[in-house]
Amino acid sequence: MTEAVDTATTTASGTESATSQAQAAEQQAAAQEQGQQQPQQQSAQEQQAEPSVPEQYSFANLPEGYSVDDAALAEWSPVFKELGLTQEQAEKLVALDAKRVLASQQAAEQAATDQRNQMVSEWETSLKADPNFGGANFEANVTAASEALAAYGTPELSAFLKESGIGSHPEVVRFFHRVGKEIAEGKLHRTTTEVPAERPLANRMYPNYPA
């Protein structure tokens, strides 16, 4: 009877060992399969995570006053592609460049305006201080110059003189002032902007020479 018990025990131990080995083999196979699947899943995830680089970049929604011409696009595109930039990332870089360029343009325009205003102010101060033109006679002399410009100039000329500031240059003001005095004294009567016919040489050299 003891032998029978021993035999049964041995048989049971063998069965348990075989079962354990089978389970271990299954676990090892599952681990190997999982190990193979994990790199595949990681590879798929990496492919999905890679940025989408466009074949050609385009920039349509640009701020006013800034543009990307064909030459700039041809120069930038290879660099953008080399860096692996998406369209959205490239747009952010272009937006930064637009901000820089527009700020530089605005600063240059403001500097030009400040310089013009300072120059005009200096010219006007010089005229007011002029002993012959300025002083108590300044307003009357400026009025005479303005009347001469209105009589002999054009709206386009008036706009140019005002916008450029040249209309405040002392020599320009003096010129129109002299013309205004000629009109006031009855020496000039032309009230149109038509250019008169050229006079003979003798009349041009000697104004009092009879025609």
Secondary structure, DSSP 8 states (H G I E B T S, - for coil): -HHHHHHHHHHHHHHHHHHHHHHHHHHHHHHHHHHHHHHHHHHHHHHHHS----SS-------TT----HHHHHHHHHHHHHTT--HHHHHHHHHHHHHHHHHHHHHHHHHHHHHHHHHHHHHHHHHHH-TTTSGGGHHHHHHHHHHHHHHHS-HHHHHHHHHHSGGG-HHHHHHHHHHHHHHHTTS----S--------HHHHH-TTS--
